[in-house]
Amino acid sequence: MLFFTFFIFEKNRILALKCVLYYTGVLFVGYIIVICGLFQQYRVTTKNTSFPRSFNLSALRLNIPIRKFFMKTSASWISKSTPPSYSVNESEILSQDYFTPIELPPVAQEPNNPISKSLASRLASTLVESFQSLTSPLPTESRHFLCTGRMGRLGNHLFEFASGYGIAAKKNMVSIIQQRKSIDLIFELKNDSHLLLLPDLNKCNKVPKRYERWCSRHDPRLENFTVTSDLWIGWGLQSWKYFNDSYENLRKQLTFKKPIRDKVITIQESIFRKYNFSSRHMVTFIGVHIRRGDMLTDPLGYDVATPEYLSRAVAFFKNYTNTIFIICSTDLKWSKENMPKNIRVEYSVGNSAEVDMALLAYSDHVIQTVGTFGWWSGWLNNGTVIYYKWPAKEGKRLRSTFSKDYSDFFMPHWIGM
């Protein structure tokens, strides 16, 4: 370029020098713009390392001078050298694990396309696309949030999460829960069109509240509302009818984290090898959850399972091949004394609640007694589920929270005894 300039303006070296300085200045300014844009993109993506999980919404509304200038000037370059921009699936942006710049359209990668002949245009296009992916409106921005109560332990948390997710899907809202807390530490939760994990739940403190009439049956009035604002619903939400329409998505969301799955594989392998089986496929694991403990004295009126129930439930599987029963219980002493004899029985000792639930869920079949922990162990299981038909004593307060035949609580394809 310099040689060409001096050749043209050989008789007027002052004019030639001015041209050189002009071209150099233009390139320098362009270089500074590109570097600043890359630096800003790097700063946003590195400072928000949990971007796809926590969605720092303020970071999506960048309002910096360099961005405004760059977007304005580079848009005209791209409009002259590229075809119309292609659409981006917003739900894919929400669900991706890590932020990655959007690739150029295939047509822009063709060697004969004008964009491939200009380094400045290619850089401009890439950066503009990246900024657009950061600043484009997300589905959550035009919809209201749905919060749920925070009560109890793992089984209760799962009901709140699943029901909140199911209702949010029905109402085109976004259910929010706290990341790195409770079930997010146990399951591979991911943001999608109806779920958003946030670093805190401060948004839920001052929103309108709706309460269900019963904690263990479906309340149609709870879902009968017009969405005009963010909303909190609670408390128990313990009915599969709130979230059955979202069954497939919830099954994907409620995948145990890999360390928990690996622990279960190790436990199962040690058990079947103890009985001289060489493969997991040679045995039929039946997980048994026995809940007693505080339910024996709870004034609400829980009715714990009896030894007779355990005998009937175990007998249901008498014709299954190479059965091994794995017991997870809050009362191992009672369980060892009352489990049927002459069967292969192993007891889970010293494991965390989430490992016990995964051990039950990854068994071939499940026997429940009472409680939400056992309920979710059955829901997460892919086999036959046996449940204790009468978890509440007649005439007690707890009984009134269930429907007459318990059909709002227990899944219709489960087998009651």
Buried (B, 14 or more C-beta within 10 A) or exposed (E): EEEEBBEEBEEEEEEBEEBBEEEEEEEEEBEEBBEBBBEBBEEBBEEBEBBBBBBEEEBBEBEEEBBEEBBEEBEEBBEEBBEEBEEEEBBEBBBEEEBEBBEBBEEBEEEEBEBBEEEBBBBBBBBBBBBEBBBEEBBBEEBBBBBBBBBBEBBBBBBBBBBBBBBBBBBEBBBBBBBEBBBBEBBBBBBBBBBBBBBEBEBBEEBEEBEBEBBBBBBEEBBEEEEEEBBBBBBBBBBBBBBBEBEEBBEEBBBBBEEBBEBBEEBBEEBBEEEEBEEBEEBBBBBBBBBBBEBEEEEEBBBBBEEEBBBBBBEBBEEEEEBBBBBBBBBBEBBEEBBBEEBBBBBBEEBEBBBBBBBBBBBBBBBBBBBBBBBBBBBBBEBBBBBBBBBBBEEBEBBEBBBEEBBBBBEEEBEEB
